[in-house]
Amino acid sequence: MKIIVVGCGRIGVELAYNLYNRRHEVSVIDSVPAALNNLPGDFNGRTQEGDALNQDVLERSGIKTCDALAAVTNSDALNVAVSHVAKVFYHVPNVIARNYDPHIRALFEAFNIQDVS
């Protein structure tokens, strides 16, 4: 599978690396260049520095042909927005988002986005 992971913090690194080790094609996006250094040295997936809502960043990461996207930043607004764009505009078949603050879970439900808290 071709998978995009948005966010390269603790959860994003673990997710991306585990998927890569399972032989998936993984792209990781983060707006903080230093965050991409959190990936292990033997990670050979794609990395993309930039705003995950930027069309060029998404397309360089392979969103037009990806099978799944996981938005796992610590920003619920960004996770919802990226997930919505992936589902509605790029028709990514499998989209999941991290719900950082459970008090605003209704936001994820309003956009019909599968979430993990």
C-alpha positions as CSV (number, residue, x, y, z in Angstrom):
1,M,0.0,0.0,0.0
2,K,1.0,3.6,-0.6
3,I,0.5,5.5,2.7
4,I,0.9,9.1,3.7
5,V,1.6,10.0,7.4
6,V,1.0,13.6,8.2
7,G,3.0,14.6,11.4
8,C,6.4,13.3,12.4
9,G,6.1,13.5,16.2
10,R,6.2,10.5,18.5
11,I,3.1,8.8,17.0
12,G,3.9,9.7,13.4
13,V,7.4,8.3,13.6
14,E,6.2,5.1,15.2
15,L,3.4,4.6,12.6
16,A,5.5,5.5,9.6
17,Y,8.4,3.3,10.6
18,N,6.2,0.3,11.4
19,L,4.4,0.6,8.1
20,Y,7.7,0.9,6.3
21,N,9.0,-2.2,8.0
22,R,5.9,-4.0,6.8
23,R,7.0,-3.2,3.2
24,H,4.5,-0.4,2.5
25,E,5.5,2.7,0.5
26,V,5.4,5.5,3.1
27,S,5.5,9.3,2.7
28,V,5.9,11.5,5.8
29,I,4.9,15.2,5.8
30,D,5.8,17.7,8.6
31,S,6.0,21.4,8.6
32,V,9.0,21.4,10.9
33,P,12.2,20.2,9.1
34,A,13.9,19.0,12.3
35,A,10.9,16.7,13.0
36,L,11.8,14.5,10.0
37,N,15.1,13.8,11.7
38,N,13.1,11.8,14.3
39,L,12.7,9.0,11.8
40,P,15.2,6.1,12.2
41,G,18.3,6.2,9.9
42,D,17.2,3.1,8.0
43,F,13.8,4.6,7.1
44,N,13.9,4.9,3.3
45,G,10.4,6.2,2.7
46,R,9.7,9.7,1.3
47,T,9.9,12.8,3.5
48,Q,8.3,16.1,2.6
49,E,8.9,19.3,4.5
50,G,6.0,21.7,4.3
51,D,2.4,22.5,5.1
52,A,0.2,19.5,4.7
53,L,-2.6,21.6,3.4
54,N,-0.5,22.8,0.5
55,Q,-1.5,21.2,-2.7
56,D,2.0,20.9,-4.0
57,V,3.2,19.3,-0.8
58,L,0.4,16.7,-0.9
59,E,0.9,15.9,-4.5
60,R,4.7,15.5,-4.1
61,S,3.9,13.1,-1.3
62,G,1.9,11.0,-3.7
63,I,-1.7,11.8,-2.6
64,K,-3.1,11.3,-6.1
65,T,-2.2,7.6,-6.0
66,C,-2.1,6.7,-2.3
67,D,-4.2,4.1,-0.7
68,A,-4.3,5.6,2.8
69,L,-3.6,8.8,4.8
70,A,-3.1,9.1,8.5
71,A,-3.2,12.6,10.0
72,V,-1.5,12.3,13.4
73,T,-0.3,15.8,14.3
74,N,-1.1,17.4,17.6
75,S,-3.5,19.9,15.9
76,D,-7.1,18.6,15.6
77,A,-8.0,21.3,13.2
78,L,-5.1,20.4,10.9
79,N,-5.9,16.7,11.2
80,V,-9.6,17.3,10.3
81,A,-8.8,19.6,7.4
82,V,-6.1,17.3,5.8
83,S,-8.4,14.3,6.3
84,H,-11.3,16.1,4.7
85,V,-9.2,17.2,1.7
86,A,-7.8,13.7,1.3
87,K,-11.3,12.2,1.3
88,V,-13.3,14.7,-0.7
89,F,-10.8,16.1,-3.2
90,Y,-8.3,13.3,-3.7
91,H,-10.7,10.4,-3.0
92,V,-8.2,8.6,-0.8
93,P,-10.0,5.4,0.2
94,N,-8.7,5.0,3.7
95,V,-8.3,8.1,5.9
96,I,-7.9,8.2,9.7
97,A,-7.1,11.1,11.9
98,R,-5.7,11.5,15.4
99,N,-8.2,13.2,17.8
100,Y,-5.8,15.0,20.2
101,D,-8.5,16.7,22.4
102,P,-11.5,14.4,23.0
103,H,-13.7,17.4,23.9
104,I,-13.9,18.3,20.2
105,R,-14.6,14.8,18.9
106,A,-17.8,16.2,17.4
107,L,-15.6,18.0,14.8
108,F,-14.4,14.7,13.5
109,E,-17.9,13.3,13.5
110,A,-19.3,16.4,11.6
111,F,-16.9,15.6,8.8
112,N,-17.4,11.8,9.0
113,I,-13.7,11.2,9.6
114,Q,-12.6,8.1,11.4
115,D,-10.5,9.1,14.4
116,V,-8.3,7.6,17.0
117,S,-8.1,9.2,20.4
